[in-house]
């Protein structure tokens, strides 16, 4: 079970927007039921990152997170989306 | 015919909670999202609206009386409660201007692209609400929906141009190439930041001061979390209001709850808009790219994570509370919108180039202005809320920092209050002048690129 933190400015608007896209894409790639996503705001990203596999962020993040940060602004712009999804999927191991 | 008129007037009298789902569903069907998805989207928006209503009702039940008691005891006059931007957005979308705003703003963007007056394809449909907010206030001031819509259109034009002009800064300081931020709130602060920064540059001695605030966020960021901020402020107000200890504790947990629940409800509202937003932005991107170098207009939330922005915003939370009490003639009590302070800084941070001192000084200046503006706009915002059938305790007024404290919104509103025709003409003239200026600039940029 992979755990992702989805972070944006307020934890409301942008993160909700791309959460659906990410979930649909992950399901399409066969990972349905194998991941959990928590939404949060930029200021909470560092504290929330404990125990998660990656932070997916739509806002510039320069804080110290306990796990790698994936920049997902491209999902808002429809640019480089496949690369971003590939990055997210790289966290799934063969056991999942 | 009479039946149709009666149907719509009954619908309207039921308020935004019922009307908005219909409008969203119809828009969804027109834009081809499919009937099922459109209906679900409309209902989700309605649920989000009701959820927000419930939470702000909680604020009205618990916070408002405590604030009133606190004011009586200490002689403050803080009777304008800050309900926050999610409520402001819900109100804006729920007014009559708001119900037209999505197609109107899409049209403005398309026309601006075709006339070469903007380089931005604005895919941030959600943030059209800022323009609807301005428009709704003007509609109330001028008693005319038409003037309100015009004000919204001119507001958007001004922000679109400012977004184009600040795009280079966005790219450099926030590392977001190809992106511009035509945001009704954040972008309004760009010219103000530039002006204040320029003034600070000219003061001998002061212009040399600089300190680094960026590490603050990592160290004490936890204190800025909504759940803590809400509970602490609830405690403080309860104690200041002379409530009994059990009432103080009840107030505190309720306020912590409000600041956590408001974003969750807003997320629902947003979720309902997503199919519409995606359809609209897909449409505009597909048909209107390729007019020279284009930017994608995004929510300024993408720039909020900058460490200086977050640190200064954190410092400003306690400073705001002190300011609210200390400023003479201020009636605005900051609460839910303490969370929106980072958005003020998205375009201020690039301007001050990492200088924590300047960021703080500019932040305090614009906050002071925001409190007075929020006080000034409170009566009209409260009327708009009533029109959208938004629940709040009678006897207090509501406002917000975003956009209740927005200087551009305030300027447009005040001009129209002085005189509707002259006001809209002045605002329109400024908007058109900026558009033409931008068009000339864009031509030069595209010519140089070839």
Interface residues (C-beta under 8 A of the other chain):
Chain A: X7 X8 X9 X10 X11 X12 X13 X14 X15 X16 X17 X20 X39 X41 X42 X43 X44 X45 X46 X47 X57 X58 X59 X60 X61 X62 X63 X64 X73 X76 X77 X78 X79
Chain B: X86 X123 X126 X174 X175 X176 X178 X179 X214 X217 X218 X221 X222 X224 X225 X263 X264 X266 X267 X270 X271 X274 X277 X285 X296 X298 X299 X300 X301 X302 X303 X304 X305 X306 X307 X310 X314 X339 X340 X342 X343
